[in-house]
């Protein structure tokens, strides 16, 4: 399957919910370009391979409070580019359950 990563001009690659009671959920200088599309980061499951600015607390919990990777206006292509890594992880988990 071939995905088109050149989507910066597509409306579906950016969404902002400024009326949300948590907006913005991270401290940023540029709220106008804060992307809420990936409100709950789909890259969390990738652990160290997510590419974001995070730290582990209590040994296993990822603290992503300083990470803006999924919240940048142009982050869609990066997140979608990691999709197949997430799929491979899912397949691995499915095989372990059998």
Biopython code that builds the backbone (N, CA, C, O; Angstrom):
import numpy as np
from Bio.PDB.StructureBuilder import StructureBuilder

atoms = [
    (1, "UNK", "N", (0.846, -1.180, 0.000)),
    (1, "UNK", "CA", (0.000, 0.000, 0.000)),
    (1, "UNK", "C", (0.890, 1.241, 0.000)),
    (1, "UNK", "O", (1.804, 1.346, 0.817)),
    (2, "UNK", "N", (0.637, 2.155, -0.884)),
    (2, "UNK", "CA", (1.397, 3.396, -0.995)),
    (2, "UNK", "C", (0.576, 4.531, -0.401)),
    (2, "UNK", "O", (-0.574, 4.742, -0.786)),
    (3, "UNK", "N", (1.169, 5.261, 0.537)),
    (3, "UNK", "CA", (0.485, 6.400, 1.145)),
    (3, "UNK", "C", (1.071, 7.695, 0.621)),
    (3, "UNK", "O", (2.276, 7.791, 0.388)),
    (4, "UNK", "N", (0.224, 8.682, 0.438)),
    (4, "UNK", "CA", (0.658, 10.000, -0.008)),
    (4, "UNK", "C", (0.986, 10.833, 1.225)),
    (4, "UNK", "O", (0.090, 11.213, 1.978)),
    (5, "UNK", "N", (2.276, 11.117, 1.431)),
    (5, "UNK", "CA", (2.699, 11.878, 2.602)),
    (5, "UNK", "C", (2.726, 13.377, 2.343)),
    (5, "UNK", "O", (2.918, 14.153, 3.279)),
    (6, "UNK", "N", (2.542, 13.800, 1.112)),
    (6, "UNK", "CA", (2.563, 15.217, 0.767)),
    (6, "UNK", "C", (1.161, 15.793, 0.947)),
    (6, "UNK", "O", (0.432, 15.982, -0.026)),
    (7, "UNK", "N", (0.793, 16.066, 2.186)),
    (7, "UNK", "CA", (-0.583, 16.455, 2.486)),
    (7, "UNK", "C", (-0.685, 17.795, 3.205)),
    (7, "UNK", "O", (-1.743, 18.123, 3.742)),
    (8, "UNK", "N", (0.383, 18.568, 3.224)),
    (8, "UNK", "CA", (0.361, 19.807, 4.000)),
    (8, "UNK", "C", (-0.698, 20.788, 3.522)),
    (8, "UNK", "O", (-1.115, 21.660, 4.284)),
    (9, "UNK", "N", (-1.133, 20.664, 2.293)),
    (9, "UNK", "CA", (-2.172, 21.563, 1.781)),
    (9, "UNK", "C", (-3.575, 20.966, 1.907)),
    (9, "UNK", "O", (-4.551, 21.593, 1.493)),
    (10, "UNK", "N", (-3.685, 19.773, 2.467)),
    (10, "UNK", "CA", (-4.983, 19.103, 2.615)),
    (10, "UNK", "C", (-5.640, 19.521, 3.922)),
    (10, "UNK", "O", (-4.985, 19.579, 4.962)),
    (11, "UNK", "N", (-6.917, 19.808, 3.867)),
    (11, "UNK", "CA", (-7.660, 20.252, 5.049)),
    (11, "UNK", "C", (-7.718, 19.178, 6.127)),
    (11, "UNK", "O", (-7.718, 19.507, 7.313)),
    (12, "UNK", "N", (-7.769, 17.900, 5.748)),
    (12, "UNK", "CA", (-7.888, 16.830, 6.738)),
    (12, "UNK", "C", (-6.624, 16.634, 7.566)),
    (12, "UNK", "O", (-6.659, 15.909, 8.560)),
    (13, "UNK", "N", (-5.518, 17.252, 7.193)),
    (13, "UNK", "CA", (-4.272, 17.047, 7.927)),
    (13, "UNK", "C", (-4.100, 18.011, 9.100)),
    (13, "UNK", "O", (-3.100, 17.943, 9.814)),
    (14, "UNK", "N", (-5.070, 18.908, 9.304)),
    (14, "UNK", "CA", (-4.991, 19.863, 10.415)),
    (14, "UNK", "C", (-6.373, 20.103, 10.987)),
    (14, "UNK", "O", (-7.334, 20.325, 10.249)),
    (15, "UNK", "N", (-6.466, 20.058, 12.307)),
    (15, "UNK", "CA", (-7.718, 20.338, 13.010)),
    (15, "UNK", "C", (-7.373, 21.011, 14.330)),
    (15, "UNK", "O", (-6.458, 20.594, 15.039)),
    (16, "UNK", "N", (-8.116, 22.047, 14.640)),
    (16, "UNK", "CA", (-7.886, 22.719, 15.911)),
    (16, "UNK", "C", (-9.199, 22.899, 16.648)),
    (16, "UNK", "O", (-10.176, 23.404, 16.094)),
    (17, "UNK", "N", (-9.209, 22.480, 17.902)),
    (17, "UNK", "CA", (-10.408, 22.599, 18.733)),
    (17, "UNK", "C", (-10.106, 23.599, 19.851)),
    (17, "UNK", "O", (-9.927, 23.217, 21.007)),
    (18, "UNK", "N", (-10.053, 24.879, 19.492)),
    (18, "UNK", "CA", (-9.682, 25.932, 20.436)),
    (18, "UNK", "C", (-10.680, 26.079, 21.577)),
    (18, "UNK", "O", (-10.337, 26.639, 22.618)),
    (19, "UNK", "N", (-11.905, 25.589, 21.406)),
    (19, "UNK", "CA", (-12.911, 25.676, 22.468)),
    (19, "UNK", "C", (-12.768, 24.549, 23.497)),
    (19, "UNK", "O", (-13.468, 24.546, 24.510)),
    (20, "UNK", "N", (-11.882, 23.608, 23.247)),
    (20, "UNK", "CA", (-11.669, 22.495, 24.181)),
    (20, "UNK", "C", (-11.159, 23.031, 25.514)),
    (20, "UNK", "O", (-10.319, 23.929, 25.553)),
    (21, "UNK", "N", (-11.671, 22.474, 26.594)),
    (21, "UNK", "CA", (-11.259, 22.928, 27.922)),
    (21, "UNK", "C", (-9.790, 22.638, 28.220)),
    (21, "UNK", "O", (-9.239, 23.180, 29.178)),
    (22, "UNK", "N", (-9.151, 21.798, 27.421)),
    (22, "UNK", "CA", (-7.739, 21.482, 27.616)),
    (22, "UNK", "C", (-6.827, 22.183, 26.607)),
    (22, "UNK", "O", (-5.612, 21.983, 26.626)),
    (23, "UNK", "N", (-7.401, 22.997, 25.734)),
    (23, "UNK", "CA", (-6.607, 23.642, 24.676)),
    (23, "UNK", "C", (-5.777, 24.783, 25.227)),
    (23, "UNK", "O", (-6.289, 25.586, 26.007)),
    (24, "UNK", "N", (-4.522, 24.880, 24.850)),
    (24, "UNK", "CA", (-3.715, 23.785, 24.304)),
    (24, "UNK", "C", (-3.268, 22.865, 25.434)),
    (24, "UNK", "O", (-3.047, 23.315, 26.558)),
    (25, "UNK", "N", (-3.140, 21.615, 25.140)),
    (25, "UNK", "CA", (-2.774, 20.636, 26.172)),
    (25, "UNK", "C", (-1.280, 20.661, 26.481)),
    (25, "UNK", "O", (-0.844, 20.060, 27.463)),
    (26, "UNK", "N", (-0.502, 21.340, 25.665)),
    (26, "UNK", "CA", (0.928, 21.538, 25.892)),
    (26, "UNK", "C", (1.209, 23.029, 25.809)),
    (26, "UNK", "O", (0.532, 23.747, 25.074)),
    (27, "UNK", "N", (2.196, 23.497, 26.550)),
    (27, "UNK", "CA", (2.586, 24.903, 26.472)),
    (27, "UNK", "C", (3.287, 25.132, 25.137)),
    (27, "UNK", "O", (4.259, 24.452, 24.807)),
    (28, "UNK", "N", (2.783, 26.092, 24.382)),
    (28, "UNK", "CA", (3.358, 26.410, 23.075)),
    (28, "UNK", "C", (3.406, 27.915, 22.889)),
    (28, "UNK", "O", (2.664, 28.656, 23.534)),
    (29, "UNK", "N", (4.278, 28.358, 22.007)),
    (29, "UNK", "CA", (4.368, 29.779, 21.682)),
    (29, "UNK", "C", (3.404, 30.140, 20.567)),
    (29, "UNK", "O", (2.951, 31.282, 20.483)),
    (30, "UNK", "N", (3.086, 29.181, 19.712)),
    (30, "UNK", "CA", (2.294, 29.440, 18.513)),
    (30, "UNK", "C", (1.002, 28.624, 18.535)),
    (30, "UNK", "O", (0.925, 27.565, 17.911)),
    (31, "UNK", "N", (-0.006, 29.111, 19.250)),
    (31, "UNK", "CA", (-1.279, 28.388, 19.348)),
    (31, "UNK", "C", (-2.001, 28.286, 18.010)),
    (31, "UNK", "O", (-2.773, 27.350, 17.799)),
    (32, "UNK", "N", (-1.767, 29.222, 17.114)),
    (32, "UNK", "CA", (-2.452, 29.225, 15.819)),
    (32, "UNK", "C", (-2.141, 27.972, 15.004)),
    (32, "UNK", "O", (-2.975, 27.518, 14.221)),
    (33, "UNK", "N", (-0.962, 27.420, 15.180)),
    (33, "UNK", "CA", (-0.552, 26.237, 14.426)),
    (33, "UNK", "C", (-0.585, 24.960, 15.259)),
    (33, "UNK", "O", (-0.001, 23.952, 14.862)),
    (34, "UNK", "N", (-1.259, 24.987, 16.404)),
    (34, "UNK", "CA", (-1.361, 23.811, 17.267)),
    (34, "UNK", "C", (-2.400, 22.860, 16.685)),
    (34, "UNK", "O", (-3.568, 23.220, 16.536)),
    (35, "UNK", "N", (-1.968, 21.649, 16.359)),
    (35, "UNK", "CA", (-2.816, 20.669, 15.693)),
    (35, "UNK", "C", (-3.414, 19.692, 16.708)),
    (35, "UNK", "O", (-2.682, 18.995, 17.411)),
    (36, "UNK", "N", (-4.728, 19.647, 16.778)),
    (36, "UNK", "CA", (-5.435, 18.749, 17.710)),
    (36, "UNK", "C", (-5.843, 17.432, 17.047)),
    (36, "UNK", "O", (-6.487, 16.599, 17.684)),
    (37, "UNK", "N", (-5.480, 17.235, 15.794)),
    (37, "UNK", "CA", (-5.908, 16.047, 15.055)),
    (37, "UNK", "C", (-5.555, 14.754, 15.796)),
    (37, "UNK", "O", (-6.371, 13.836, 15.880)),
    (38, "UNK", "N", (-4.349, 14.694, 16.325)),
    (38, "UNK", "CA", (-3.921, 13.510, 17.065)),
    (38, "UNK", "C", (-3.935, 13.829, 18.558)),
    (38, "UNK", "O", (-2.896, 13.820, 19.218)),
    (39, "UNK", "N", (-5.104, 14.105, 19.066)),
    (39, "UNK", "CA", (-5.270, 14.499, 20.466)),
    (39, "UNK", "C", (-4.620, 13.481, 21.395)),
    (39, "UNK", "O", (-3.865, 13.853, 22.294)),
    (40, "UNK", "N", (-4.903, 12.226, 21.189)),
    (40, "UNK", "CA", (-4.221, 11.157, 21.909)),
    (40, "UNK", "C", (-3.225, 10.558, 20.933)),
    (40, "UNK", "O", (-3.611, 9.991, 19.911)),
    (41, "UNK", "N", (-1.965, 10.683, 21.244)),
    (41, "UNK", "CA", (-0.909, 10.352, 20.289)),
    (41, "UNK", "C", (-0.897, 8.874, 19.892)),
    (41, "UNK", "O", (-0.745, 8.006, 20.752)),
    (42, "UNK", "N", (-1.054, 8.583, 18.607)),
    (42, "UNK", "CA", (-0.994, 7.195, 18.142)),
    (42, "UNK", "C", (0.427, 6.628, 18.172)),
    (42, "UNK", "O", (0.617, 5.423, 18.009)),
    (43, "UNK", "N", (1.427, 7.495, 18.381)),
    (43, "UNK", "CA", (2.814, 7.039, 18.404)),
    (43, "UNK", "C", (3.257, 6.558, 19.785)),
    (43, "UNK", "O", (4.339, 5.987, 19.924)),
    (44, "UNK", "N", (2.445, 6.781, 20.785)),
    (44, "UNK", "CA", (2.786, 6.391, 22.159)),
    (44, "UNK", "C", (3.206, 4.928, 22.233)),
    (44, "UNK", "O", (4.169, 4.580, 22.918)),
    (45, "UNK", "N", (2.486, 4.091, 21.533)),
    (45, "UNK", "CA", (2.722, 2.644, 21.560)),
    (45, "UNK", "C", (4.103, 2.260, 21.017)),
    (45, "UNK", "O", (4.583, 1.159, 21.288)),
    (46, "UNK", "N", (4.737, 3.134, 20.270)),
    (46, "UNK", "CA", (6.041, 2.820, 19.692)),
    (46, "UNK", "C", (7.184, 2.980, 20.690)),
    (46, "UNK", "O", (8.335, 2.686, 20.368)),
    (47, "UNK", "N", (6.874, 3.439, 21.887)),
    (47, "UNK", "CA", (7.915, 3.585, 22.906)),
    (47, "UNK", "C", (9.022, 4.517, 22.463)),
    (47, "UNK", "O", (8.756, 5.641, 22.038)),
    (48, "UNK", "N", (10.269, 4.058, 22.558)),
    (48, "UNK", "CA", (11.433, 4.879, 22.213)),
    (48, "UNK", "C", (11.491, 5.226, 20.730)),
    (48, "UNK", "O", (12.194, 6.160, 20.344)),
    (49, "UNK", "N", (10.772, 4.499, 19.903)),
    (49, "UNK", "CA", (10.818, 4.716, 18.454)),
    (49, "UNK", "C", (9.808, 5.752, 17.962)),
    (49, "UNK", "O", (9.669, 5.944, 16.754)),
    (50, "UNK", "N", (9.103, 6.418, 18.869)),
    (50, "UNK", "CA", (8.074, 7.380, 18.452)),
    (50, "UNK", "C", (8.669, 8.628, 17.812)),
    (50, "UNK", "O", (8.027, 9.255, 16.970)),
    (51, "UNK", "N", (9.888, 8.996, 18.202)),
    (51, "UNK", "CA", (10.529, 10.177, 17.637)),
    (51, "UNK", "C", (10.220, 11.460, 18.384)),
    (51, "UNK", "O", (10.613, 12.540, 17.944)),
    (52, "UNK", "N", (9.529, 11.361, 19.494)),
    (52, "UNK", "CA", (9.137, 12.549, 20.244)),
    (52, "UNK", "C", (10.042, 12.863, 21.416)),
    (52, "UNK", "O", (10.957, 12.107, 21.744)),
    (53, "UNK", "N", (9.767, 13.992, 22.038)),
    (53, "UNK", "CA", (10.510, 14.465, 23.199)),
    (53, "UNK", "C", (9.770, 14.005, 24.451)),
    (53, "UNK", "O", (8.835, 14.670, 24.898)),
    (54, "UNK", "N", (10.173, 12.894, 25.007)),
    (54, "UNK", "CA", (9.487, 12.333, 26.173)),
    (54, "UNK", "C", (10.518, 11.835, 27.173)),
    (54, "UNK", "O", (11.710, 11.771, 26.874)),
    (55, "UNK", "N", (10.051, 11.487, 28.347)),
    (55, "UNK", "CA", (10.889, 10.814, 29.335)),
    (55, "UNK", "C", (10.032, 9.761, 30.019)),
    (55, "UNK", "O", (8.806, 9.860, 30.048)),
    (56, "UNK", "N", (10.695, 8.756, 30.568)),
    (56, "UNK", "CA", (9.981, 7.729, 31.319)),
    (56, "UNK", "C", (9.955, 8.122, 32.791)),
    (56, "UNK", "O", (10.967, 8.536, 33.356)),
    (57, "UNK", "N", (8.798, 7.987, 33.391)),
    (57, "UNK", "CA", (8.680, 8.204, 34.827)),
    (57, "UNK", "C", (8.245, 6.895, 35.466)),
    (57, "UNK", "O", (7.472, 6.131, 34.888)),
    (58, "UNK", "N", (8.741, 6.656, 36.641)),
    (58, "UNK", "CA", (8.454, 5.420, 37.364)),
    (58, "UNK", "C", (8.778, 4.183, 36.528)),
    (58, "UNK", "O", (8.150, 3.136, 36.686)),
    (59, "UNK", "N", (9.752, 4.311, 35.647)),
    (59, "UNK", "CA", (10.245, 3.174, 34.893)),
    (59, "UNK", "C", (9.472, 2.749, 33.667)),
    (59, "UNK", "O", (10.055, 2.155, 32.760)),
    (60, "UNK", "N", (8.175, 3.030, 33.602)),
    (60, "UNK", "CA", (7.398, 2.491, 32.488)),
    (60, "UNK", "C", (6.407, 3.467, 31.867)),
    (60, "UNK", "O", (5.917, 3.214, 30.766)),
    (61, "UNK", "N", (6.103, 4.551, 32.523)),
    (61, "UNK", "CA", (5.095, 5.484, 32.019)),
    (61, "UNK", "C", (5.780, 6.590, 31.231)),
    (61, "UNK", "O", (6.692, 7.248, 31.732)),
    (62, "UNK", "N", (5.339, 6.791, 29.999)),
    (62, "UNK", "CA", (5.908, 7.852, 29.175)),
    (62, "UNK", "C", (5.274, 9.188, 29.548)),
    (62, "UNK", "O", (4.051, 9.326, 29.565)),
    (63, "UNK", "N", (6.119, 10.161, 29.844)),
    (63, "UNK", "CA", (5.670, 11.530, 30.087)),
    (63, "UNK", "C", (5.947, 12.309, 28.815)),
    (63, "UNK", "O", (7.095, 12.625, 28.506)),
    (64, "UNK", "N", (4.892, 12.614, 28.085)),
    (64, "UNK", "CA", (5.013, 13.289, 26.792)),
    (64, "UNK", "C", (4.635, 14.770, 26.893)),
    (64, "UNK", "O", (4.343, 15.408, 25.881)),
    (65, "UNK", "N", (4.641, 15.306, 28.094)),
    (65, "UNK", "CA", (4.168, 16.676, 28.291)),
    (65, "UNK", "C", (5.022, 17.719, 27.576)),
    (65, "UNK", "O", (4.558, 18.838, 27.356)),
    (66, "UNK", "N", (6.258, 17.380, 27.209)),
    (66, "UNK", "CA", (7.113, 18.320, 26.485)),
    (66, "UNK", "C", (7.206, 17.988, 24.995)),
    (66, "UNK", "O", (8.016, 18.575, 24.278)),
    (67, "UNK", "N", (6.399, 17.068, 24.540)),
    (67, "UNK", "CA", (6.449, 16.639, 23.142)),
    (67, "UNK", "C", (5.367, 17.327, 22.319)),
    (67, "UNK", "O", (4.201, 17.368, 22.710)),
    (68, "UNK", "N", (5.769, 17.862, 21.186)),
    (68, "UNK", "CA", (4.815, 18.507, 20.280)),
    (68, "UNK", "C", (4.747, 17.816, 18.922)),
    (68, "UNK", "O", (4.108, 18.326, 18.001)),
    (69, "UNK", "N", (5.394, 16.665, 18.787)),
    (69, "UNK", "CA", (5.434, 15.981, 17.488)),
    (69, "UNK", "C", (4.046, 15.839, 16.858)),
    (69, "UNK", "O", (3.889, 16.235, 15.703)),
    (70, "UNK", "N", (3.040, 15.307, 17.535)),
    (70, "UNK", "CA", (1.743, 15.148, 16.867)),
    (70, "UNK", "C", (0.928, 16.436, 16.786)),
    (70, "UNK", "O", (-0.131, 16.460, 16.159)),
    (71, "UNK", "N", (1.413, 17.506, 17.413)),
    (71, "UNK", "CA", (0.618, 18.729, 17.494)),
    (71, "UNK", "C", (1.087, 19.855, 16.580)),
    (71, "UNK", "O", (0.532, 20.952, 16.627)),
    (72, "UNK", "N", (2.085, 19.610, 15.761)),
    (72, "UNK", "CA", (2.533, 20.637, 14.815)),
    (72, "UNK", "C", (1.618, 20.616, 13.599)),
    (72, "UNK", "O", (1.078, 19.572, 13.234)),
    (73, "UNK", "N", (1.452, 21.759, 12.985)),
    (73, "UNK", "CA", (0.577, 21.861, 11.815)),
    (73, "UNK", "C", (0.962, 20.856, 10.738)),
    (73, "UNK", "O", (0.090, 20.287, 10.082)),
    (74, "UNK", "N", (2.248, 20.634, 10.551)),
    (74, "UNK", "CA", (2.709, 19.740, 9.483)),
    (74, "UNK", "C", (3.067, 18.337, 9.987)),
    (74, "UNK", "O", (3.850, 17.639, 9.342)),
    (75, "UNK", "N", (2.513, 17.918, 11.115)),
    (75, "UNK", "CA", (2.864, 16.621, 11.699)),
    (75, "UNK", "C", (2.159, 15.431, 11.058)),
    (75, "UNK", "O", (2.571, 14.290, 11.268)),
    (76, "UNK", "N", (1.126, 15.668, 10.295)),
    (76, "UNK", "CA", (0.328, 14.575, 9.731)),
    (76, "UNK", "C", (1.193, 13.566, 8.977)),
    (76, "UNK", "O", (1.081, 12.361, 9.204)),
    (77, "UNK", "N", (2.043, 14.045, 8.094)),
    (77, "UNK", "CA", (2.864, 13.148, 7.277)),
    (77, "UNK", "C", (3.791, 12.302, 8.146)),
    (77, "UNK", "O", (3.995, 11.120, 7.869)),
    (78, "UNK", "N", (4.348, 12.896, 9.183)),
    (78, "UNK", "CA", (5.238, 12.138, 10.070)),
    (78, "UNK", "C", (4.475, 11.030, 10.787)),
    (78, "UNK", "O", (4.920, 9.883, 10.817)),
    (79, "UNK", "N", (3.327, 11.374, 11.364)),
    (79, "UNK", "CA", (2.540, 10.389, 12.113)),
    (79, "UNK", "C", (2.077, 9.265, 11.192)),
    (79, "UNK", "O", (2.201, 8.090, 11.538)),
    (80, "UNK", "N", (1.546, 9.614, 10.027)),
    (80, "UNK", "CA", (1.086, 8.599, 9.077)),
    (80, "UNK", "C", (2.265, 7.766, 8.578)),
    (80, "UNK", "O", (2.113, 6.577, 8.297)),
    (81, "UNK", "N", (3.437, 8.388, 8.469)),
    (81, "UNK", "CA", (4.641, 7.667, 8.059)),
    (81, "UNK", "C", (5.045, 6.575, 9.042)),
    (81, "UNK", "O", (5.750, 5.638, 8.669)),
    (82, "UNK", "N", (4.610, 6.686, 10.275)),
    (82, "UNK", "CA", (4.896, 5.684, 11.306)),
    (82, "UNK", "C", (3.817, 4.603, 11.373)),
    (82, "UNK", "O", (3.930, 3.664, 12.161)),
    (83, "UNK", "N", (2.786, 4.729, 10.562)),
    (83, "UNK", "CA", (1.642, 3.820, 10.622)),
    (83, "UNK", "C", (2.049, 2.351, 10.482)),
    (83, "UNK", "O", (1.567, 1.499, 11.228)),
    (84, "UNK", "N", (2.923, 2.060, 9.541)),
    (84, "UNK", "CA", (3.284, 0.662, 9.307)),
    (84, "UNK", "C", (4.099, 0.078, 10.464)),
    (84, "UNK", "O", (4.072, -1.133, 10.680)),
    (85, "UNK", "N", (4.814, 0.910, 11.205)),
    (85, "UNK", "CA", (5.497, 0.427, 12.410)),
    (85, "UNK", "C", (4.470, 0.023, 13.464)),
    (85, "UNK", "O", (4.653, -0.966, 14.174)),
    (86, "UNK", "N", (3.400, 0.789, 13.557)),
    (86, "UNK", "CA", (2.321, 0.470, 14.495)),
    (86, "UNK", "C", (1.637, -0.829, 14.077)),
    (86, "UNK", "O", (1.321, -1.667, 14.922)),
    (87, "UNK", "N", (1.409, -0.996, 12.783)),
    (87, "UNK", "CA", (0.787, -2.219, 12.263)),
    (87, "UNK", "C", (1.663, -3.431, 12.571)),
    (87, "UNK", "O", (1.152, -4.473, 12.984)),
    (88, "UNK", "N", (2.967, -3.308, 12.377)),
    (88, "UNK", "CA", (3.873, -4.425, 12.664)),
    (88, "UNK", "C", (3.846, -4.781, 14.148)),
    (88, "UNK", "O", (3.890, -5.958, 14.506)),
    (89, "UNK", "N", (3.776, -3.779, 15.001)),
    (89, "UNK", "CA", (3.680, -4.030, 16.435)),
    (89, "UNK", "C", (2.373, -4.741, 16.771)),
    (89, "UNK", "O", (2.343, -5.642, 17.609)),
    (90, "UNK", "N", (1.303, -4.330, 16.114)),
    (90, "UNK", "CA", (0.006, -4.974, 16.317)),
    (90, "UNK", "C", (0.069, -6.446, 15.893)),
    (90, "UNK", "O", (-0.420, -7.321, 16.608)),
    (91, "UNK", "N", (0.669, -6.713, 14.733)),
    (91, "UNK", "CA", (0.798, -8.096, 14.255)),
    (91, "UNK", "C", (1.583, -8.948, 15.254)),
    (91, "UNK", "O", (1.214, -10.085, 15.547)),
    (92, "UNK", "N", (2.663, -8.381, 15.763)),
    (92, "UNK", "CA", (3.486, -9.093, 16.739)),
    (92, "UNK", "C", (2.668, -9.419, 17.987)),
    (92, "UNK", "O", (2.745, -10.533, 18.506)),
    (93, "UNK", "N", (1.900, -8.471, 18.462)),
    (93, "UNK", "CA", (1.055, -8.698, 19.639)),
    (93, "UNK", "C", (-0.022, -9.738, 19.365)),
    (93, "UNK", "O", (-0.329, -10.561, 20.228)),
    (94, "UNK", "N", (-0.596, -9.704, 18.166)),
    (94, "UNK", "CA", (-1.624, -10.678, 17.791)),
    (94, "UNK", "C", (-1.043, -12.091, 17.759)),
    (94, "UNK", "O", (-1.689, -13.039, 18.205)),
    (95, "UNK", "N", (0.167, -12.231, 17.238)),
    (95, "UNK", "CA", (0.808, -13.543, 17.166)),
    (95, "UNK", "C", (1.103, -14.091, 18.559)),
    (95, "UNK", "O", (1.001, -15.296, 18.791)),
    (96, "UNK", "N", (1.465, -13.215, 19.473)),
    (96, "UNK", "CA", (1.755, -13.640, 20.846)),
    (96, "UNK", "C", (0.496, -14.120, 21.553)),
    (96, "UNK", "O", (0.566, -14.976, 22.435)),
    (97, "UNK", "N", (-0.645, -13.578, 21.174)),
    (97, "UNK", "CA", (-1.915, -13.950, 21.801)),
    (97, "UNK", "C", (-2.447, -15.293, 21.311)),
    (97, "UNK", "O", (-3.354, -15.854, 21.925)),
    (98, "UNK", "N", (-1.901, -15.815, 20.220)),
    (98, "UNK", "CA", (-2.411, -17.070, 19.652)),
    (98, "UNK", "C", (-1.828, -18.275, 20.327)),
    (98, "UNK", "O", (-2.156, -19.405, 19.966)),
]
sb = StructureBuilder()
sb.init_structure("model")
sb.init_model(0)
sb.init_chain("A")
sb.init_seg("    ")
for serial, (resi, resn, name, xyz) in enumerate(atoms, 1):
    if name == "N":
        sb.init_residue(resn, " ", resi, " ")
    sb.init_atom(name, np.array(xyz, "f"), 0.0, 1.0, " ", f" {name:<3s}", serial, name[0])
structure = sb.get_structure()
